[in-house]
Amino acid sequence: MKTVNLLNVAIDNFTIEELFEKLDDEGGVVFTPNVDHLIKLQYDRDFYEAYNKSSYRVCDSQILMYASKFLGTPLKEKISGSDLFPAFYEHHRNTKDVKIFLLGAAEGIARKAQEKINQKIGREIVVEALSPSFGFEKNEEECEAIIDTINKSGATVLAIGVGAPKQEKWLVKYRSKFTHVKVFLAVGATIDFEAGCKARSPKWMSEVGIEWAYRLLSEPRRLWRRYLIEGLPFFRLIVEQKLGFYKMPFVDS
């Protein structure tokens, strides 16, 4: 099974090795759906349309893994953005023509991540890093300046971590303006993790599907609504899909 349908998203049923083979051969835009994304995709049409223009959608959540099994169409592997990105640059440790640009995080954080990654890899695999201003996506002049900086860097990979759905919409809107970039990765909080400014949950929490609890305890004021209120309808919607009652939004009659 090449894709698994969870609500209104067709998730690619890849292992991480299979994804890398695709990216090495063809490039493309990679999104990493999780529960938060799937809820937003029920009411945000622009986000939904951006998702449909991505090349690959890989499972970011153990909860989605459980949901796929519940529906009888199990996914092969969880490939969260925070696992995907370090695996990607390790995969290309010796691929000299892979040059990464980091876009995201608060002021100075992306550069710190750049330094740590390059030190780990032993070469300048991250060629440039930039932390955009808050609300940059609404400033066309700043967006054009960012694109120009990325193009001048010679980067062939863009990893953007400015939060969903902003990062996905921005990538799809401006993808055609990049001259060298072949691989686009929407990576969320991964840049913060790489810089060491935020701690990831213990591996066991991620494996059993309670990484959200660790993140909630780490940033309660920012995340309480997402995890304790906004995400709850997901379980009802999955049951509706199982029973054949789920109705796809944004379907023109």
CORWO-V817367 format. One record per run of one state. SS is the DSSP state (H for helix, E for strand, C for the rest). FROM is the first residue (numbers start at 1). TO is the last residue. Records with the same first field share a line. If there is no record, write none. Layout:
SS=FROM-TO ; FROM-TO
//
This chain:
C=1-2 ; 7-8 ; 13-15 ; 27-27 ; 32-34 ; 41-44 ; 53-55 ; 58-61 ; 71-80 ; 92-99 ; 105-108 ; 122-125 ; 131-135 ; 139-139 ; 154-156 ; 162-165 ; 178-182 ; 187-189 ; 196-202 ; 209-210 ; 219-219 ; 231-232 ; 244-253
E=3-6 ; 9-12 ; 28-31 ; 56-57 ; 100-104 ; 126-130 ; 157-161 ; 183-186
H=16-26 ; 35-40 ; 45-52 ; 62-70 ; 81-91 ; 109-121 ; 136-138 ; 140-153 ; 166-177 ; 190-195 ; 203-208 ; 211-218 ; 220-230 ; 233-243
//
